[in-house]
Amino acid sequence: MATTAQFVKSNKKPKYSTRIVRRCWRCGRSRGYMRDFNLCRICFRELADNGQVPGIKKSSW
């Protein structure tokens, strides 16, 4: 879980465009982030398992 200071810092406009920090909107995690869903991999998996992400279903072999 990201602290409020980390949220504020990542929301500021960076000096250079490569310094943009994207965070999960649910938990604030910056690593394992998927741009298509604005979620980290952990939150994505939780929501996909519950069927709350439209168009995604768990694959089974």
PDB file of N, CA, C, O and CB in Angstrom:
ATOM      1  N   MET A   1       0.836  -1.172   0.000  1.00  0.00           N
ATOM      2  CA  MET A   1       0.000   0.000   0.000  1.00  0.00           C
ATOM      3  C   MET A   1       0.886   1.243   0.000  1.00  0.00           C
ATOM      4  O   MET A   1       1.798   1.363   0.818  1.00  0.00           O
ATOM      5  CB  MET A   1      -0.954  -0.006   1.211  1.00  0.00           C
ATOM      6  N   ALA A   2       0.619   2.147  -0.902  1.00  0.00           N
ATOM      7  CA  ALA A   2       1.414   3.363  -1.004  1.00  0.00           C
ATOM      8  C   ALA A   2       0.952   4.381   0.039  1.00  0.00           C
ATOM      9  O   ALA A   2      -0.231   4.468   0.366  1.00  0.00           O
ATOM     10  CB  ALA A   2       1.314   3.959  -2.425  1.00  0.00           C
ATOM     11  N   THR A   3       1.904   5.137   0.545  1.00  0.00           N
ATOM     12  CA  THR A   3       1.565   6.181   1.515  1.00  0.00           C
ATOM     13  C   THR A   3       1.007   7.388   0.772  1.00  0.00           C
ATOM     14  O   THR A   3       1.122   7.484  -0.450  1.00  0.00           O
ATOM     15  CB  THR A   3       2.808   6.584   2.367  1.00  0.00           C
ATOM     16  N   THR A   4       0.408   8.298   1.510  1.00  0.00           N
ATOM     17  CA  THR A   4      -0.160   9.493   0.874  1.00  0.00           C
ATOM     18  C   THR A   4       0.945  10.353   0.269  1.00  0.00           C
ATOM     19  O   THR A   4       0.725  11.008  -0.750  1.00  0.00           O
ATOM     20  CB  THR A   4      -0.978  10.316   1.892  1.00  0.00           C
ATOM     21  N   ALA A   5       2.122  10.361   0.878  1.00  0.00           N
ATOM     22  CA  ALA A   5       3.233  11.136   0.324  1.00  0.00           C
ATOM     23  C   ALA A   5       3.645  10.592  -1.044  1.00  0.00           C
ATOM     24  O   ALA A   5       3.982  11.363  -1.942  1.00  0.00           O
ATOM     25  CB  ALA A   5       4.434  11.117   1.288  1.00  0.00           C
ATOM     26  N   GLN A   6       3.621   9.266  -1.205  1.00  0.00           N
ATOM     27  CA  GLN A   6       3.966   8.667  -2.488  1.00  0.00           C
ATOM     28  C   GLN A   6       2.913   8.979  -3.539  1.00  0.00           C
ATOM     29  O   GLN A   6       3.250   9.200  -4.702  1.00  0.00           O
ATOM     30  CB  GLN A   6       4.131   7.159  -2.342  1.00  0.00           C
ATOM     31  N   PHE A   7       1.634   9.000  -3.146  1.00  0.00           N
ATOM     32  CA  PHE A   7       0.564   9.360  -4.075  1.00  0.00           C
ATOM     33  C   PHE A   7       0.738  10.793  -4.556  1.00  0.00           C
ATOM     34  O   PHE A   7       0.644  11.072  -5.751  1.00  0.00           O
ATOM     35  CB  PHE A   7      -0.812   9.183  -3.412  1.00  0.00           C
ATOM     36  N   VAL A   8       0.993  11.699  -3.616  1.00  0.00           N
ATOM     37  CA  VAL A   8       1.145  13.110  -3.960  1.00  0.00           C
ATOM     38  C   VAL A   8       2.340  13.309  -4.881  1.00  0.00           C
ATOM     39  O   VAL A   8       2.263  14.063  -5.851  1.00  0.00           O
ATOM     40  CB  VAL A   8       1.302  13.962  -2.692  1.00  0.00           C
ATOM     41  N   LYS A   9       3.447  12.632  -4.578  1.00  0.00           N
ATOM     42  CA  LYS A   9       4.652  12.758  -5.385  1.00  0.00           C
ATOM     43  C   LYS A   9       4.441  12.221  -6.800  1.00  0.00           C
ATOM     44  O   LYS A   9       4.933  12.809  -7.763  1.00  0.00           O
ATOM     45  CB  LYS A   9       5.808  12.027  -4.717  1.00  0.00           C
ATOM     46  N   SER A  10       3.715  11.114  -6.933  1.00  0.00           N
ATOM     47  CA  SER A  10       3.506  10.540  -8.259  1.00  0.00           C
ATOM     48  C   SER A  10       2.463  11.313  -9.056  1.00  0.00           C
ATOM     49  O   SER A  10       2.430  11.197 -10.281  1.00  0.00           O
ATOM     50  CB  SER A  10       3.086   9.086  -8.139  1.00  0.00           C
ATOM     51  N   ASN A  11       1.616  12.094  -8.408  1.00  0.00           N
ATOM     52  CA  ASN A  11       0.608  12.883  -9.119  1.00  0.00           C
ATOM     53  C   ASN A  11       1.157  14.194  -9.662  1.00  0.00           C
ATOM     54  O   ASN A  11       0.538  14.810 -10.530  1.00  0.00           O
ATOM     55  CB  ASN A  11      -0.554  13.169  -8.208  1.00  0.00           C
ATOM     56  N   LYS A  12       2.324  14.634  -9.157  1.00  0.00           N
ATOM     57  CA  LYS A  12       2.933  15.861  -9.643  1.00  0.00           C
ATOM     58  C   LYS A  12       3.428  15.679 -11.073  1.00  0.00           C
ATOM     59  O   LYS A  12       3.829  14.586 -11.473  1.00  0.00           O
ATOM     60  CB  LYS A  12       4.086  16.288  -8.727  1.00  0.00           C
ATOM     61  N   LYS A  13       3.394  16.764 -11.832  1.00  0.00           N
ATOM     62  CA  LYS A  13       3.903  16.703 -13.203  1.00  0.00           C
ATOM     63  C   LYS A  13       5.423  16.639 -13.150  1.00  0.00           C
ATOM     64  O   LYS A  13       6.057  17.516 -12.564  1.00  0.00           O
ATOM     65  CB  LYS A  13       3.424  17.933 -14.046  1.00  0.00           C
ATOM     66  N   PRO A  14       6.024  15.597 -13.764  1.00  0.00           N
ATOM     67  CA  PRO A  14       7.480  15.456 -13.681  1.00  0.00           C
ATOM     68  C   PRO A  14       8.204  16.434 -14.606  1.00  0.00           C
ATOM     69  O   PRO A  14       7.624  16.981 -15.545  1.00  0.00           O
ATOM     70  CB  PRO A  14       7.887  14.026 -14.022  1.00  0.00           C
ATOM     71  N   LYS A  15       9.474  16.632 -14.314  1.00  0.00           N
ATOM     72  CA  LYS A  15      10.306  17.523 -15.121  1.00  0.00           C
ATOM     73  C   LYS A  15      10.483  16.952 -16.527  1.00  0.00           C
ATOM     74  O   LYS A  15      10.479  17.690 -17.512  1.00  0.00           O
ATOM     75  CB  LYS A  15      11.682  17.738 -14.450  1.00  0.00           C
ATOM     76  N   TYR A  16      10.635  15.639 -16.609  1.00  0.00           N
ATOM     77  CA  TYR A  16      10.785  14.949 -17.886  1.00  0.00           C
ATOM     78  C   TYR A  16       9.692  13.888 -17.996  1.00  0.00           C
ATOM     79  O   TYR A  16       9.260  13.313 -16.997  1.00  0.00           O
ATOM     80  CB  TYR A  16      12.206  14.307 -18.020  1.00  0.00           C
ATOM     81  N   SER A  17       9.257  13.644 -19.227  1.00  0.00           N
ATOM     82  CA  SER A  17       8.132  12.728 -19.427  1.00  0.00           C
ATOM     83  C   SER A  17       8.464  11.280 -19.048  1.00  0.00           C
ATOM     84  O   SER A  17       7.559  10.497 -18.760  1.00  0.00           O
ATOM     85  CB  SER A  17       7.684  12.780 -20.871  1.00  0.00           C
ATOM     86  N   THR A  18       9.736  10.924 -19.045  1.00  0.00           N
ATOM     87  CA  THR A  18      10.108   9.545 -18.711  1.00  0.00           C
ATOM     88  C   THR A  18      10.036   9.270 -17.214  1.00  0.00           C
ATOM     89  O   THR A  18      10.140   8.118 -16.793  1.00  0.00           O
ATOM     90  CB  THR A  18      11.507   9.249 -19.213  1.00  0.00           C
ATOM     91  N   ARG A  19       9.862  10.296 -16.417  1.00  0.00           N
ATOM     92  CA  ARG A  19       9.801  10.126 -14.967  1.00  0.00           C
ATOM     93  C   ARG A  19       8.381   9.908 -14.449  1.00  0.00           C
ATOM     94  O   ARG A  19       8.161   9.926 -13.238  1.00  0.00           O
ATOM     95  CB  ARG A  19      10.402  11.329 -14.292  1.00  0.00           C
ATOM     96  N   ILE A  20       7.431   9.707 -15.332  1.00  0.00           N
ATOM     97  CA  ILE A  20       6.046   9.493 -14.909  1.00  0.00           C
ATOM     98  C   ILE A  20       5.963   8.198 -14.104  1.00  0.00           C
ATOM     99  O   ILE A  20       6.484   7.166 -14.526  1.00  0.00           O
ATOM    100  CB  ILE A  20       5.086   9.442 -16.140  1.00  0.00           C
ATOM    101  N   VAL A  21       5.312   8.255 -12.955  1.00  0.00           N
ATOM    102  CA  VAL A  21       5.120   7.078 -12.124  1.00  0.00           C
ATOM    103  C   VAL A  21       3.641   6.720 -12.172  1.00  0.00           C
ATOM    104  O   VAL A  21       2.793   7.482 -11.708  1.00  0.00           O
ATOM    105  CB  VAL A  21       5.605   7.325 -10.651  1.00  0.00           C
ATOM    106  N   ARG A  22       3.344   5.575 -12.727  1.00  0.00           N
ATOM    107  CA  ARG A  22       1.957   5.120 -12.810  1.00  0.00           C
ATOM    108  C   ARG A  22       1.692   4.177 -11.657  1.00  0.00           C
ATOM    109  O   ARG A  22       2.503   3.298 -11.365  1.00  0.00           O
ATOM    110  CB  ARG A  22       1.663   4.426 -14.174  1.00  0.00           C
ATOM    111  N   ARG A  23       0.561   4.358 -11.001  1.00  0.00           N
ATOM    112  CA  ARG A  23       0.228   3.549  -9.834  1.00  0.00           C
ATOM    113  C   ARG A  23      -1.158   2.927 -10.007  1.00  0.00           C
ATOM    114  O   ARG A  23      -2.027   3.465 -10.693  1.00  0.00           O
ATOM    115  CB  ARG A  23       0.283   4.402  -8.543  1.00  0.00           C
ATOM    116  N   CYS A  24      -1.326   1.798  -9.373  1.00  0.00           N
ATOM    117  CA  CYS A  24      -2.616   1.114  -9.339  1.00  0.00           C
ATOM    118  C   CYS A  24      -3.620   2.003  -8.611  1.00  0.00           C
ATOM    119  O   CYS A  24      -3.306   2.550  -7.554  1.00  0.00           O
ATOM    120  CB  CYS A  24      -2.499  -0.282  -8.644  1.00  0.00           C
ATOM    121  N   TRP A  25      -4.813   2.153  -9.159  1.00  0.00           N
ATOM    122  CA  TRP A  25      -5.805   3.030  -8.529  1.00  0.00           C
ATOM    123  C   TRP A  25      -6.396   2.402  -7.291  1.00  0.00           C
ATOM    124  O   TRP A  25      -6.988   3.100  -6.469  1.00  0.00           O
ATOM    125  CB  TRP A  25      -6.912   3.370  -9.505  1.00  0.00           C
ATOM    126  N   ARG A  26      -6.247   1.086  -7.138  1.00  0.00           N
ATOM    127  CA  ARG A  26      -6.827   0.403  -5.987  1.00  0.00           C
ATOM    128  C   ARG A  26      -5.906   0.380  -4.778  1.00  0.00           C
ATOM    129  O   ARG A  26      -6.326   0.707  -3.668  1.00  0.00           O
ATOM    130  CB  ARG A  26      -7.188  -0.999  -6.360  1.00  0.00           C
ATOM    131  N   CYS A  27      -4.650  -0.005  -4.987  1.00  0.00           N
ATOM    132  CA  CYS A  27      -3.742  -0.177  -3.848  1.00  0.00           C
ATOM    133  C   CYS A  27      -2.549   0.763  -3.879  1.00  0.00           C
ATOM    134  O   CYS A  27      -1.886   0.939  -2.857  1.00  0.00           O
ATOM    135  CB  CYS A  27      -3.248  -1.592  -3.801  1.00  0.00           C
ATOM    136  N   GLY A  28      -2.261   1.369  -5.015  1.00  0.00           N
ATOM    137  CA  GLY A  28      -1.154   2.302  -5.103  1.00  0.00           C
ATOM    138  C   GLY A  28       0.165   1.673  -5.485  1.00  0.00           C
ATOM    139  O   GLY A  28       1.193   2.350  -5.476  1.00  0.00           O
ATOM    140  N   ARG A  29       0.165   0.405  -5.817  1.00  0.00           N
ATOM    141  CA  ARG A  29       1.404  -0.290  -6.178  1.00  0.00           C
ATOM    142  C   ARG A  29       1.936   0.240  -7.508  1.00  0.00           C
ATOM    143  O   ARG A  29       1.169   0.462  -8.445  1.00  0.00           O
ATOM    144  CB  ARG A  29       1.169  -1.820  -6.263  1.00  0.00           C
ATOM    145  N   SER A  30       3.254   0.442  -7.585  1.00  0.00           N
ATOM    146  CA  SER A  30       3.842   0.974  -8.810  1.00  0.00           C
ATOM    147  C   SER A  30       4.456  -0.122  -9.691  1.00  0.00           C
ATOM    148  O   SER A  30       4.612   0.068 -10.898  1.00  0.00           O
ATOM    149  CB  SER A  30       4.899   2.004  -8.463  1.00  0.00           C
ATOM    150  N   ARG A  31       4.798  -1.249  -9.101  1.00  0.00           N
ATOM    151  CA  ARG A  31       5.396  -2.335  -9.884  1.00  0.00           C
ATOM    152  C   ARG A  31       4.317  -3.306 -10.347  1.00  0.00           C
ATOM    153  O   ARG A  31       3.296  -3.476  -9.682  1.00  0.00           O
ATOM    154  CB  ARG A  31       6.468  -3.081  -9.058  1.00  0.00           C
ATOM    155  N   GLY A  32       4.549  -3.936 -11.484  1.00  0.00           N
ATOM    156  CA  GLY A  32       3.586  -4.891 -12.026  1.00  0.00           C
ATOM    157  C   GLY A  32       2.324  -4.198 -12.492  1.00  0.00           C
ATOM    158  O   GLY A  32       1.231  -4.751 -12.371  1.00  0.00           O
ATOM    159  N   TYR A  33       2.464  -2.987 -13.027  1.00  0.00           N
ATOM    160  CA  TYR A  33       1.318  -2.152 -13.422  1.00  0.00           C
ATOM    161  C   TYR A  33       0.931  -2.454 -14.860  1.00  0.00           C
ATOM    162  O   TYR A  33       1.798  -2.563 -15.727  1.00  0.00           O
ATOM    163  CB  TYR A  33       1.645  -0.644 -13.258  1.00  0.00           C
ATOM    164  N   MET A  34      -0.375  -2.590 -15.120  1.00  0.00           N
ATOM    165  CA  MET A  34      -0.879  -2.804 -16.469  1.00  0.00           C
ATOM    166  C   MET A  34      -1.636  -1.564 -16.900  1.00  0.00           C
ATOM    167  O   MET A  34      -2.656  -1.211 -16.309  1.00  0.00           O
ATOM    168  CB  MET A  34      -1.786  -4.065 -16.544  1.00  0.00           C
ATOM    169  N   ARG A  35      -1.134  -0.903 -17.934  1.00  0.00           N
ATOM    170  CA  ARG A  35      -1.731   0.351 -18.388  1.00  0.00           C
ATOM    171  C   ARG A  35      -3.152   0.180 -18.915  1.00  0.00           C
ATOM    172  O   ARG A  35      -3.994   1.062 -18.743  1.00  0.00           O
ATOM    173  CB  ARG A  35      -0.872   0.963 -19.459  1.00  0.00           C
ATOM    174  N   ASP A  36      -3.416  -0.949 -19.551  1.00  0.00           N
ATOM    175  CA  ASP A  36      -4.741  -1.162 -20.141  1.00  0.00           C
ATOM    176  C   ASP A  36      -5.853  -1.115 -19.100  1.00  0.00           C
ATOM    177  O   ASP A  36      -6.978  -0.724 -19.410  1.00  0.00           O
ATOM    178  CB  ASP A  36      -4.779  -2.495 -20.864  1.00  0.00           C
ATOM    179  N   PHE A  37      -5.547  -1.509 -17.879  1.00  0.00           N
ATOM    180  CA  PHE A  37      -6.565  -1.607 -16.840  1.00  0.00           C
ATOM    181  C   PHE A  37      -6.330  -0.643 -15.676  1.00  0.00           C
ATOM    182  O   PHE A  37      -7.183  -0.530 -14.796  1.00  0.00           O
ATOM    183  CB  PHE A  37      -6.620  -3.018 -16.319  1.00  0.00           C
ATOM    184  N   ASN A  38      -5.187   0.057 -15.654  1.00  0.00           N
ATOM    185  CA  ASN A  38      -4.806   0.946 -14.548  1.00  0.00           C
ATOM    186  C   ASN A  38      -4.755   0.196 -13.219  1.00  0.00           C
ATOM    187  O   ASN A  38      -5.088   0.745 -12.169  1.00  0.00           O
ATOM    188  CB  ASN A  38      -5.790   2.119 -14.445  1.00  0.00           C
ATOM    189  N   LEU A  39      -4.332  -1.064 -13.280  1.00  0.00           N
ATOM    190  CA  LEU A  39      -4.265  -1.917 -12.099  1.00  0.00           C
ATOM    191  C   LEU A  39      -2.909  -2.604 -12.026  1.00  0.00           C
ATOM    192  O   LEU A  39      -2.243  -2.797 -13.043  1.00  0.00           O
ATOM    193  CB  LEU A  39      -5.397  -2.962 -12.115  1.00  0.00           C
ATOM    194  N   CYS A  40      -2.507  -2.971 -10.809  1.00  0.00           N
ATOM    195  CA  CYS A  40      -1.322  -3.811 -10.665  1.00  0.00           C
ATOM    196  C   CYS A  40      -1.756  -5.259 -10.920  1.00  0.00           C
ATOM    197  O   CYS A  40      -2.946  -5.564 -10.996  1.00  0.00           O
ATOM    198  CB  CYS A  40      -0.661  -3.644  -9.234  1.00  0.00           C
ATOM    199  N   ARG A  41      -0.777  -6.127 -11.049  1.00  0.00           N
ATOM    200  CA  ARG A  41      -1.071  -7.520 -11.389  1.00  0.00           C
ATOM    201  C   ARG A  41      -1.870  -8.226 -10.307  1.00  0.00           C
ATOM    202  O   ARG A  41      -2.678  -9.105 -10.609  1.00  0.00           O
ATOM    203  CB  ARG A  41       0.214  -8.273 -11.639  1.00  0.00           C
ATOM    204  N   ILE A  42      -1.653  -7.851  -9.041  1.00  0.00           N
ATOM    205  CA  ILE A  42      -2.334  -8.512  -7.935  1.00  0.00           C
ATOM    206  C   ILE A  42      -3.811  -8.131  -7.909  1.00  0.00           C
ATOM    207  O   ILE A  42      -4.681  -8.995  -7.806  1.00  0.00           O
ATOM    208  CB  ILE A  42      -1.666  -8.152  -6.601  1.00  0.00           C
ATOM    209  N   CYS A  43      -4.085  -6.829  -8.004  1.00  0.00           N
ATOM    210  CA  CYS A  43      -5.472  -6.363  -8.014  1.00  0.00           C
ATOM    211  C   CYS A  43      -6.199  -6.847  -9.268  1.00  0.00           C
ATOM    212  O   CYS A  43      -7.385  -7.174  -9.219  1.00  0.00           O
ATOM    213  CB  CYS A  43      -5.524  -4.827  -7.931  1.00  0.00           C
ATOM    214  N   PHE A  44      -5.478  -6.891 -10.392  1.00  0.00           N
ATOM    215  CA  PHE A  44      -6.087  -7.382 -11.623  1.00  0.00           C
ATOM    216  C   PHE A  44      -6.545  -8.822 -11.466  1.00  0.00           C
ATOM    217  O   PHE A  44      -7.642  -9.188 -11.887  1.00  0.00           O
ATOM    218  CB  PHE A  44      -5.108  -7.266 -12.787  1.00  0.00           C
ATOM    219  N   ARG A  45      -5.698  -9.628 -10.859  1.00  0.00           N
ATOM    220  CA  ARG A  45      -6.050 -11.034 -10.684  1.00  0.00           C
ATOM    221  C   ARG A  45      -7.240 -11.207  -9.747  1.00  0.00           C
ATOM    222  O   ARG A  45      -8.119 -12.031  -9.999  1.00  0.00           O
ATOM    223  CB  ARG A  45      -4.857 -11.809 -10.150  1.00  0.00           C
ATOM    224  N   GLU A  46      -7.267 -10.425  -8.661  1.00  0.00           N
ATOM    225  CA  GLU A  46      -8.387 -10.505  -7.723  1.00  0.00           C
ATOM    226  C   GLU A  46      -9.698 -10.131  -8.406  1.00  0.00           C
ATOM    227  O   GLU A  46     -10.701 -10.830  -8.261  1.00  0.00           O
ATOM    228  CB  GLU A  46      -8.141  -9.589  -6.515  1.00  0.00           C
ATOM    229  N   LEU A  47      -9.686  -9.025  -9.152  1.00  0.00           N
ATOM    230  CA  LEU A  47     -10.909  -8.577  -9.817  1.00  0.00           C
ATOM    231  C   LEU A  47     -11.319  -9.519 -10.947  1.00  0.00           C
ATOM    232  O   LEU A  47     -12.509  -9.750 -11.162  1.00  0.00           O
ATOM    233  CB  LEU A  47     -10.722  -7.166 -10.362  1.00  0.00           C
ATOM    234  N   ALA A  48     -10.333 -10.068 -11.672  1.00  0.00           N
ATOM    235  CA  ALA A  48     -10.651 -10.984 -12.766  1.00  0.00           C
ATOM    236  C   ALA A  48     -11.238 -12.288 -12.227  1.00  0.00           C
ATOM    237  O   ALA A  48     -12.150 -12.855 -12.829  1.00  0.00           O
ATOM    238  CB  ALA A  48      -9.395 -11.273 -13.607  1.00  0.00           C
ATOM    239  N   ASP A  49     -10.724 -12.760 -11.108  1.00  0.00           N
ATOM    240  CA  ASP A  49     -11.269 -13.989 -10.514  1.00  0.00           C
ATOM    241  C   ASP A  49     -12.709 -13.797 -10.061  1.00  0.00           C
ATOM    242  O   ASP A  49     -13.513 -14.727 -10.124  1.00  0.00           O
ATOM    243  CB  ASP A  49     -10.410 -14.436  -9.329  1.00  0.00           C
ATOM    244  N   ASN A  50     -13.035 -12.594  -9.605  1.00  0.00           N
ATOM    245  CA  ASN A  50     -14.404 -12.304  -9.174  1.00  0.00           C
ATOM    246  C   ASN A  50     -15.317 -11.924 -10.331  1.00  0.00           C
ATOM    247  O   ASN A  50     -16.519 -11.743 -10.134  1.00  0.00           O
ATOM    248  CB  ASN A  50     -14.398 -11.193  -8.154  1.00  0.00           C
ATOM    249  N   GLY A  51     -14.762 -11.799 -11.541  1.00  0.00           N
ATOM    250  CA  GLY A  51     -15.558 -11.447 -12.710  1.00  0.00           C
ATOM    251  C   GLY A  51     -15.911  -9.980 -12.777  1.00  0.00           C
ATOM    252  O   GLY A  51     -16.921  -9.623 -13.382  1.00  0.00           O
ATOM    253  N   GLN A  52     -15.112  -9.116 -12.174  1.00  0.00           N
ATOM    254  CA  GLN A  52     -15.411  -7.691 -12.138  1.00  0.00           C
ATOM    255  C   GLN A  52     -14.678  -6.896 -13.212  1.00  0.00           C
ATOM    256  O   GLN A  52     -14.885  -5.688 -13.333  1.00  0.00           O
ATOM    257  CB  GLN A  52     -15.068  -7.139 -10.789  1.00  0.00           C
ATOM    258  N   VAL A  53     -13.817  -7.561 -14.002  1.00  0.00           N
ATOM    259  CA  VAL A  53     -13.152  -6.905 -15.121  1.00  0.00           C
ATOM    260  C   VAL A  53     -13.851  -7.384 -16.388  1.00  0.00           C
ATOM    261  O   VAL A  53     -13.790  -8.571 -16.709  1.00  0.00           O
ATOM    262  CB  VAL A  53     -11.601  -7.221 -15.154  1.00  0.00           C
ATOM    263  N   PRO A  54     -14.519  -6.479 -17.119  1.00  0.00           N
ATOM    264  CA  PRO A  54     -15.275  -6.909 -18.291  1.00  0.00           C
ATOM    265  C   PRO A  54     -14.356  -7.425 -19.405  1.00  0.00           C
ATOM    266  O   PRO A  54     -13.313  -6.838 -19.694  1.00  0.00           O
ATOM    267  CB  PRO A  54     -16.127  -5.755 -18.812  1.00  0.00           C
ATOM    268  N   GLY A  55     -14.765  -8.524 -20.015  1.00  0.00           N
ATOM    269  CA  GLY A  55     -14.033  -9.097 -21.128  1.00  0.00           C
ATOM    270  C   GLY A  55     -12.907 -10.019 -20.739  1.00  0.00           C
ATOM    271  O   GLY A  55     -12.216 -10.533 -21.618  1.00  0.00           O
ATOM    272  N   ILE A  56     -12.693 -10.250 -19.456  1.00  0.00           N
ATOM    273  CA  ILE A  56     -11.601 -11.114 -19.003  1.00  0.00           C
ATOM    274  C   ILE A  56     -12.204 -12.319 -18.300  1.00  0.00           C
ATOM    275  O   ILE A  56     -13.056 -12.183 -17.421  1.00  0.00           O
ATOM    276  CB  ILE A  56     -10.620 -10.347 -18.056  1.00  0.00           C
ATOM    277  N   LYS A  57     -11.747 -13.502 -18.702  1.00  0.00           N
ATOM    278  CA  LYS A  57     -12.162 -14.703 -17.974  1.00  0.00           C
ATOM    279  C   LYS A  57     -10.948 -15.571 -17.746  1.00  0.00           C
ATOM    280  O   LYS A  57     -10.008 -15.562 -18.541  1.00  0.00           O
ATOM    281  CB  LYS A  57     -13.262 -15.487 -18.745  1.00  0.00           C
ATOM    282  N   LYS A  58     -10.965 -16.311 -16.671  1.00  0.00           N
ATOM    283  CA  LYS A  58      -9.828 -17.141 -16.300  1.00  0.00           C
ATOM    284  C   LYS A  58      -9.715 -18.315 -17.271  1.00  0.00           C
ATOM    285  O   LYS A  58     -10.693 -19.005 -17.562  1.00  0.00           O
ATOM    286  CB  LYS A  58      -9.965 -17.645 -14.840  1.00  0.00           C
ATOM    287  N   SER A  59      -8.497 -18.519 -17.759  1.00  0.00           N
ATOM    288  CA  SER A  59      -8.284 -19.626 -18.685  1.00  0.00           C
ATOM    289  C   SER A  59      -8.130 -20.928 -17.906  1.00  0.00           C
ATOM    290  O   SER A  59      -7.598 -20.940 -16.796  1.00  0.00           O
ATOM    291  CB  SER A  59      -7.042 -19.370 -19.571  1.00  0.00           C
ATOM    292  N   SER A  60      -8.588 -21.995 -18.486  1.00  0.00           N
ATOM    293  CA  SER A  60      -8.423 -23.308 -17.871  1.00  0.00           C
ATOM    294  C   SER A  60      -7.961 -24.285 -18.937  1.00  0.00           C
ATOM    295  O   SER A  60      -8.385 -24.206 -20.090  1.00  0.00           O
ATOM    296  CB  SER A  60      -9.746 -23.794 -17.205  1.00  0.00           C
ATOM    297  N   TRP A  61      -7.108 -25.187 -18.556  1.00  0.00           N
ATOM    298  CA  TRP A  61      -6.519 -26.100 -19.528  1.00  0.00           C
ATOM    299  C   TRP A  61      -7.171 -27.441 -19.465  1.00  0.00           C
ATOM    300  O   TRP A  61      -6.801 -28.344 -20.216  1.00  0.00           O
ATOM    301  CB  TRP A  61      -5.039 -26.240 -19.306  1.00  0.00           C
TER     302      TRP A  61
END
